[in-house]
Amino acid sequence: MSQVIAKLLEDHRRMAVLLEVFERETNLSTEDNNLNFLLIDTMLDYILNFPQKCHHPIENSILKSLVRRDPEKGEIATIIVNEHEKLTNLIIQLADKIARVKLEDPLFREDLVNTVREYRELLLQHMQKEETIFFPAAEEALFQADWDIIETRMRDKGDPVFGREADRQYRALHKVIIEWGGK
């Protein structure tokens, strides 16, 4: 397994744990408990930004190489990109619902819980699709030179997308969120 795929799998594992905490925290809203909005906002920020800044750009590089090396296997690229878009739109809706719950709109508490559950289920299905279809297809089709280029981009400190510093910051934030969330 390439280091690139190993990193993406680790990202998936971390996101799955974060989603459990996120769902648990928002479920408190249906029990008329006060929500820890600082924790929820921090998790929302992570869920909104980490994939866009650190995770999806790596997957997009792999997808481009896969399409170039094996167009038939590259058909998964359209599915993956569309799902990334759908997930982004859903998290934006989620941010709006959190804002409404903050304004004490009781109608949105249950809606918030349902949207978090929908987002979690969609993201878990998406990650499984990547792990069972996309990543194996990439490992089979890409040449070592392709992986070397992608790994070089990941290690490049000067690159604001693939840079190690951004990934380090999000790893630290993830740790804080999980500890804070009592997981």
Secondary structure as UniProt FT lines:
FT   HELIX           3..27
FT   HELIX           28..31
FT   HELIX           37..50
FT   HELIX           51..55
FT   HELIX           56..69
FT   TURN            71..72
FT   HELIX           73..75
FT   HELIX           76..102
FT   TURN            103..104
FT   HELIX           107..129
FT   HELIX           130..134
FT   HELIX           135..141
FT   HELIX           144..155
FT   TURN            157..158
FT   TURN            160..162
FT   HELIX           164..180
FT   TURN            181..182
//
